[in-house]
Amino acid sequence: MPPRVALITLGCDKNTVDSERYLAQLVGHGAEPTDDPADAEIIVVNTCGFIDAAKKESLDAILGAAQLKGEGACRAVVAVGCMVQRHRAELEAELPEVDLFLGAAEMDRLIPELTERGLIGEPIDVHPGDRTYAGELPHVRYLKISEGCDHGCAFCAIPLMRGKHRSFALDDVVREAQLLELQGAREINLVAQDLAHWGGGRDRRDGVRLPRLLDALLAETAVPWFRLLYIYSAGLTPDLLERVARQPRIVPYLDMPIQHGSDAVLRRMRRPERARTIRETVARVRDAIPDVALRTTCIVGFPGETEDDFERLLALLEEVQFERVGAFTYSAQEGTRAAEMPDDVPESLKRERLERLTELQRAITAERYERHIGRTIRAIVDYPAGDDAIAVARTVWQADDIDGVTRLLGEAPAGAIVDAAIEDVVDDYDFRATLVRVVDAPPALMSAPAIARRALPIAGASIGSFGR
C-alpha cells in the first residue's frame, strides 16, 4: 500500500512553497497526502527559525509528531526547513526519535533518504509538475521568485538560514506560474525576502528586473490577480509603481517593511531607510497609485530603544497611516549582529509597547477602512456562502491570512472575482459587503493527468532549481 504522508508547515509563505515541493516529491513516488497526522505513516514538519516563538512552535510540532510515532501509524518523522538549517546538531542530539533532519538547502535529499529506508517506492508514471497543493484554498497560491537575502539587517538570521540572495530564472518563474494556473490559481502572491531585489543581485547581470518579470507573468498567464508581498522601499521605483498603477491584474497592494520610525534605531538595525525616506516613499507610492493599500512590519523593543525612540515610531505610524501593520517584539537570534548588543529593554516593557502600537494601528486601520463604506470594490471569494448566505471574500486590499476578510452577502463560487458593495467595517479589520455581480467565474479544474499532459512541456524545471 502507498504510504500516507502528513506535512505540517510552520512559518512564512516561502515555507508554504517549499512544503508544496516536498509534497510533490512524495506524491510523485506514490505517497498519499493526508490532513490528519495521526493517520500518517510519514510526518514531515517544515520548521521556522525566525524568532523564538516560531522555534518553540516548531519544536512542539516535532515533539507532537514524535509522540504519534510511538502511538499511531507513523513510521517516520522528518524535520526540515530553517530551524533545522541552523540548529541541526542540537536537534539531532536532543531528538533521537526523529528519523531525518534536512536543512532548507537540502530539499533534494528527501527522496533518496526515504527510499533508502524503504519508506517510499519508485516514481509513478504521471505527476502534475513540481508543486502539489497543500493548503485550504487552491485558488490562492504563493510563487517564490528568489531565495536568500543580501541585506544584512542586524536582527535577522535569514541569510544564515537561507544563504545569499539568488534570483530564479525568469523562464522558470513564468513556467511555475503557468503550472499554478493549470492547478486552479486565481490569485498568485509573489514572495521573496525582497521582491525588488529579483534580478538585481550578484547572480544576474542582464538588466532584467522585477517590472520585466511582471510583464512576462501578465503576458504568459491569465491569472486574474497578482499580489506583491515584501518590497524594500528602495525597490519601489517609478517603473514598478507604473506597472502596479496601470495593470488591473496587479492588485493595488504593497507590503513595505520599515521595522521602525526612529533614525537611531534604524541605524542600529542596519536598515537602509530613515524616517524621512519612509515618509517620502509612502507619499510617492500613494501619488502614483491613489487607491493603494500599504502594509508594513515593525519591531518593538530593539536593543537601545528608548521611550523617545518608541514615540517616534508611533508618531510616524500616525502620520503615514499604513492600512495594516504587523508588529512583534524583538528577540535575539544567535549569530546576528544584534545578538551581540545588550538586550536592555525588559520583556514587560516590550509587551507594553507592542500593545500601545497595536491599539494605535487598530484605530488607524478602522479609520482608513471606513473611507471605503459605500464604494463598490473588486474582491475574490475564498469560501462560498453557507446556510447563513454569507460568503467569505477578500478585497484587493486584503492579503490572504493576514489582513482580515470581507463578509459577503450573496452566492458566488470559491475563486470567483466579484464586485462587492462595502456596507460597514466590523471587528476593526473586516468588511461587510453585498455581492453586486460576478466579474470572472473560475474555470472548471482539470484532472491531474490532464494537468500533467499540459504542464510538463512548460513546467519542466527541476525541483532543485527552485528549492536550492
C-alpha positions in Angstrom: 0.0 0.0 0.0 1.3 3.5 -0.7 2.4 5.4 2.4 0.2 8.1 3.8 2.1 11.4 4.4 1.2 14.4 6.5 3.0 17.7 6.1 3.0 20.3 8.8 4.0 23.7 7.6 5.1 26.5 10.0 6.4 30.0 9.4 6.2 32.2 6.3 4.7 31.8 2.9 8.1 30.9 1.5 7.9 27.8 3.6 4.5 27.1 2.1 6.1 27.0 -1.3 8.8 24.6 -0.1 6.2 22.4 1.6 4.3 22.0 -1.7 7.6 21.0 -3.4 8.3 18.4 -0.7 4.8 17.1 -1.1 5.1 16.9 -4.8 8.2 14.8 -4.5 6.5 12.4 -2.1 3.3 12.1 -4.2 5.5 11.6 -7.3 6.8 8.5 -5.6 3.4 7.1 -4.7 2.7 8.7 -1.3 -0.9 9.7 -0.5 -1.4 13.1 1.3 -3.5 13.2 4.5 -4.5 16.2 6.6 -4.5 14.0 9.7 -1.0 13.4 11.2 -2.5 10.6 13.4 -3.3 8.7 10.2 0.1 9.3 8.5 2.9 6.8 8.2 5.4 9.7 7.3 5.1 13.0 9.1 7.2 15.9 7.7 7.5 19.1 9.8 8.7 22.1 7.9 10.1 24.3 10.6 10.6 28.0 11.1 13.6 29.5 12.9 12.9 33.3 12.5 12.1 34.2 16.2 12.0 32.4 19.5 8.2 31.9 19.4 8.5 30.3 15.9 11.2 28.0 17.2 9.1 26.9 20.1 6.1 26.2 17.8 8.4 24.2 15.5 9.8 22.2 18.4 6.3 21.5 19.8 5.2 20.2 16.3 8.2 17.9 16.1 7.6 16.5 19.6 3.9 16.0 18.7 4.8 14.1 15.6 7.3 12.0 17.6 4.6 11.1 20.1 2.4 9.9 17.2 5.3 7.7 16.1 5.0 5.8 19.3 1.2 5.7 19.4 -0.2 5.6 15.9 0.5 4.6 12.3 3.6 6.8 12.0 6.8 5.0 10.9 9.0 8.0 10.3 9.3 11.7 11.4 11.2 14.1 9.2 12.1 17.6 10.3 13.1 20.1 7.6 13.5 23.8 7.0 15.0 26.8 8.6 15.3 25.8 12.2 17.0 22.6 11.2 19.4 24.5 8.9 20.6 26.5 11.9 20.3 24.0 14.8 20.7 20.5 13.3 23.4 19.3 15.7 21.5 20.3 18.8 18.2 18.9 17.4 19.9 15.6 16.5 21.3 15.3 20.0 18.1 16.1 21.8 15.6 14.3 19.5 16.8 10.8 18.6 13.2 9.8 17.8 13.3 12.0 14.7 14.4 9.9 11.7 15.7 12.5 9.4 16.8 16.2 9.6 17.1 18.2 6.4 18.1 21.9 6.3 16.4 24.4 4.0 19.1 23.9 1.3 18.7 20.1 1.3 15.4 19.5 -0.4 16.9 17.1 -3.0 17.9 14.7 -0.3 14.4 13.8 0.9 13.5 11.1 -1.6 16.9 9.3 -1.6 16.9 9.2 2.2 13.3 7.9 2.4 13.9 5.4 -0.4 17.0 4.1 1.4 14.8 3.5 4.5 12.2 1.6 2.4 9.5 4.1 3.2 8.6 5.1 -0.4 8.8 3.4 -3.7 9.7 4.1 -7.3 8.5 7.2 -9.2 5.0 6.8 -10.6 4.3 7.4 -14.3 2.2 10.6 -14.1 2.7 13.6 -11.9 1.5 17.2 -12.5 4.7 19.1 -12.4 6.8 20.1 -9.4 4.2 21.6 -7.0 1.4 19.8 -5.2 -1.2 21.9 -3.5 -1.1 21.6 0.3 -3.4 24.2 1.7 -7.1 25.1 2.2 -7.6 27.5 -0.8 -6.5 26.0 -4.1 -7.2 29.3 -5.9 -4.7 31.2 -3.7 -1.1 30.3 -4.3 2.4 31.6 -3.5 5.2 31.9 -6.0 8.7 32.3 -4.7 10.9 34.3 -7.2 14.2 34.3 -5.3 15.9 32.7 -2.3 18.1 34.1 0.4 19.0 37.7 1.3 21.9 40.1 1.0 20.6 43.0 3.1 22.3 42.1 6.3 19.8 43.6 8.8 21.3 43.4 12.3 18.4 41.5 13.8 17.7 39.0 11.0 19.0 35.4 10.7 17.5 34.7 7.3 20.9 34.9 5.5 22.2 32.4 8.0 19.4 30.0 7.2 18.7 30.7 3.5 22.0 32.0 2.3 22.8 34.8 -0.1 20.3 36.1 -2.5 19.7 34.1 -5.6 17.2 35.2 -8.3 15.3 32.3 -10.1 15.4 32.5 -13.9 12.6 34.4 -15.5 11.5 31.5 -17.7 11.4 29.2 -14.7 9.2 31.6 -12.7 6.8 32.0 -15.6 6.6 28.2 -16.1 5.8 27.7 -12.4 3.1 30.4 -12.6 1.6 28.6 -15.6 1.6 25.4 -13.7 -0.2 27.1 -10.7 -2.7 28.5 -13.1 -3.4 25.0 -14.5 -3.9 23.8 -10.9 -6.6 26.4 -10.4 -4.7 29.5 -9.1 -6.8 32.7 -9.3 -4.5 34.8 -7.1 -0.7 34.4 -7.1 1.2 36.0 -4.3 4.8 36.8 -5.3 7.1 36.2 -2.3 10.8 36.7 -1.5 12.8 38.4 1.2 12.8 41.4 -1.1 10.9 41.1 -4.3 12.6 44.1 -5.8 16.0 42.5 -5.4 15.0 40.0 -8.1 17.4 40.4 -11.0 19.5 42.9 -9.1 21.6 40.5 -7.0 25.1 39.2 -7.7 23.7 36.3 -9.7 22.1 38.2 -12.6 23.7 40.9 -14.7 21.4 41.0 -17.7 19.5 44.1 -16.7 16.2 42.3 -16.3 14.4 43.5 -13.2 11.0 42.9 -11.4 8.9 45.1 -13.8 10.0 42.9 -16.7 9.2 39.8 -14.7 5.7 41.2 -14.1 5.2 41.9 -17.8 6.1 38.3 -18.6 3.8 36.9 -15.9 0.9 39.0 -17.3 1.6 38.1 -20.9 2.1 34.4 -20.4 -0.7 33.6 -17.9 -4.4 34.6 -17.5 -4.3 34.6 -13.7 -6.7 37.4 -12.6 -4.7 38.6 -9.6 -1.0 39.0 -8.8 -0.1 40.4 -5.3 3.4 41.7 -4.3 4.5 40.8 -0.8 7.5 42.3 0.8 9.4 45.0 -1.0 12.0 47.3 0.5 11.3 50.9 -0.1 14.3 51.4 -2.4 12.8 48.9 -4.8 9.6 50.9 -5.2 10.9 52.5 -8.4 8.8 54.7 -10.8 8.9 51.8 -13.3 7.5 49.3 -10.8 4.8 51.7 -9.5 3.7 52.5 -13.0 3.1 48.7 -13.6 1.0 48.4 -10.4 -1.0 51.5 -11.3 -1.6 50.6 -14.9 -2.2 46.8 -14.8 -5.5 45.9 -13.2 -4.3 42.3 -12.7 -1.6 43.5 -10.3 -3.7 44.4 -7.2 -3.1 47.8 -5.6 -1.4 46.5 -2.6 2.3 46.7 -1.4 4.0 45.3 1.6 6.9 47.6 2.5 8.6 46.7 5.8 10.0 49.7 7.7 10.8 47.9 11.1 11.0 51.3 13.0 10.5 55.0 12.9 13.5 56.3 14.8 16.6 57.0 12.9 18.8 56.0 15.8 17.1 52.5 16.0 17.1 52.2 12.2 20.9 52.8 12.2 21.5 50.1 14.8 19.2 47.8 12.9 21.4 48.4 9.8 18.3 49.3 7.9 18.7 51.3 4.7 15.7 53.6 5.3 15.4 56.7 7.6 12.1 58.3 8.8 12.4 61.0 6.1 12.8 58.5 3.3 9.9 56.4 4.6 7.7 59.4 4.5 8.8 60.3 1.0 8.4 56.8 -0.3 4.9 56.5 1.1 3.9 59.8 -0.4 5.4 58.8 -3.8 3.6 55.4 -3.8 0.2 57.0 -2.9 0.7 59.6 -5.5 1.4 57.0 -8.2 -1.3 54.6 -7.0 -4.1 56.6 -5.4 -6.1 53.5 -4.2 -3.2 51.5 -2.9 -3.2 49.7 0.4 0.2 49.8 2.2 1.2 47.2 4.8 4.3 47.2 6.9 6.1 45.4 9.7 7.7 46.9 12.9 9.9 45.6 15.7 9.5 47.0 19.2 12.0 46.7 22.0 15.1 46.5 19.8 18.3 46.9 21.9 18.7 50.5 23.0 15.2 51.6 22.1 14.3 54.5 24.4 10.8 55.8 25.1 11.6 58.7 22.8 12.5 56.2 20.0 9.3 54.4 20.5 7.3 57.6 20.5 8.9 58.5 17.2 7.7 55.1 15.8 4.2 55.8 16.9 4.3 59.3 15.5 5.5 58.0 12.1 2.7 55.4 12.0 0.1 58.0 12.9 1.4 60.4 10.2 1.9 57.9 7.4 -1.3 55.9 8.1 -0.4 52.4 6.8 -3.6 50.4 6.2 -2.1 47.4 8.1 0.9 46.9 10.4 2.3 43.6 11.6 4.3 44.1 14.8 6.3 41.8 17.1 8.7 42.2 20.0 12.4 41.8 19.5 14.2 38.6 20.4 17.9 38.0 19.9 18.9 35.5 17.2 22.1 33.6 17.6 24.8 34.7 15.1 23.2 38.1 14.2 24.9 41.4 15.0 22.0 42.4 17.2 22.6 39.4 19.4 25.9 40.9 20.5 24.1 44.0 21.7 22.8 44.2 25.3 19.1 43.4 25.2 18.3 46.3 27.6 14.5 46.6 27.1 12.7 44.4 29.7 10.2 41.9 28.3 7.3 43.5 30.2 8.1 46.9 28.5 8.4 45.2 25.1 4.9 43.8 25.6 3.5 47.1 26.8 4.9 48.9 23.8 3.5 46.3 21.5 0.1 46.7 23.0 0.3 50.5 22.6 1.3 50.2 18.9 -1.4 47.6 18.2 -4.1 49.9 19.7 -2.9 52.8 17.7 -2.9 50.9 14.5 -6.3 49.3 15.2 -7.7 52.8 15.2 -5.8 53.8 12.1 -6.9 50.8 10.1 -10.6 51.2 11.1 -10.5 54.9 10.1 -8.9 54.1 6.7 -11.3 51.2 6.1 -14.3 53.3 6.9 -13.5 55.6 4.0 -14.5 52.7 1.7 -18.0 52.4 3.1 -20.5 53.0 0.2 -18.0 52.0 -2.5 -18.2 49.1 -4.9 -14.9 47.3 -5.0 -13.3 44.2 -6.5 -12.9 41.1 -4.3 -12.1 37.4 -4.6 -14.3 34.7 -2.9 -12.5 32.3 -0.7 -15.4 30.3 0.7 -18.9 30.2 -0.8 -21.9 31.1 1.2 -23.2 28.5 3.8 -26.5 28.3 5.5 -26.3 31.9 6.6 -25.9 33.0 3.0 -22.6 34.8 3.9 -19.6 34.1 1.8 -16.0 34.8 2.9 -14.1 37.0 0.4 -11.2 39.4 0.4 -10.9 42.8 -1.3 -7.9 43.8 -3.3 -6.6 45.4 -0.1 -6.8 42.2 2.0 -4.0 39.7 1.6 -4.6 36.1 2.4 -4.4 35.1 6.1 -3.0 38.5 7.4 -5.4 41.3 6.6 -8.9 40.3 7.6 -11.8 39.3 5.4 -14.9 40.6 3.7 -18.2 39.0 4.9 -20.1 38.9 1.6 -23.9 38.5 1.3 -24.5 36.7 -1.9 -23.8 33.5 -3.9 -20.6 33.0 -5.7 -18.2 30.1 -6.1 -14.7 30.0 -4.5 -12.2 31.7 -6.7 -14.7 34.0 -8.3 -13.7 37.6 -8.8 -16.7 39.8 -7.9 -17.8 43.3 -7.3 -18.9 44.0 -3.8 -20.7 47.0 -2.2 -19.0 47.8 1.1 -21.6 48.5 3.8 -19.6 48.6 7.1 -16.4 47.8 8.9 -16.7 45.1 11.6 -14.3 43.8 14.2 -11.8 46.5 13.2 -10.3 44.6 10.3 -13.2 43.1 8.3 -15.6 44.5 5.8 -19.3 43.7 5.5 -20.5 43.8 1.9 -23.2 42.7 -0.6 -22.5 41.0 -3.8 -23.1 43.2 -6.8 -22.1 40.9 -9.6 -19.7 38.1 -10.5 -17.0 39.5 -12.8 -14.9 36.4 -13.5 -16.0 32.9 -12.5 -13.3 30.3 -12.1 -13.0 27.7 -14.9 -13.5 24.0 -14.3 -10.5 22.4 -12.8 -8.5 19.9 -14.8 -7.8 16.4 -13.7 -4.3 15.6 -12.5 -3.4 13.6 -15.7 -4.7 16.5 -17.9 -2.6 19.0 -15.9 0.4 16.7 -16.3 0.0 16.5 -20.1 -0.2 20.2 -20.4 2.2 21.2 -17.7 5.1 19.0 -18.3 6.3 20.7 -21.5 6.2 24.2 -19.9 6.9 23.3 -16.3 9.9 21.1 -16.8 12.4 22.9 -14.5 13.7 20.6 -11.8 12.6 20.9 -8.2 16.1 21.6 -7.2 16.4 24.7 -9.4 13.7 26.3 -7.3 14.3 24.9 -3.9 18.1 25.3 -3.5 
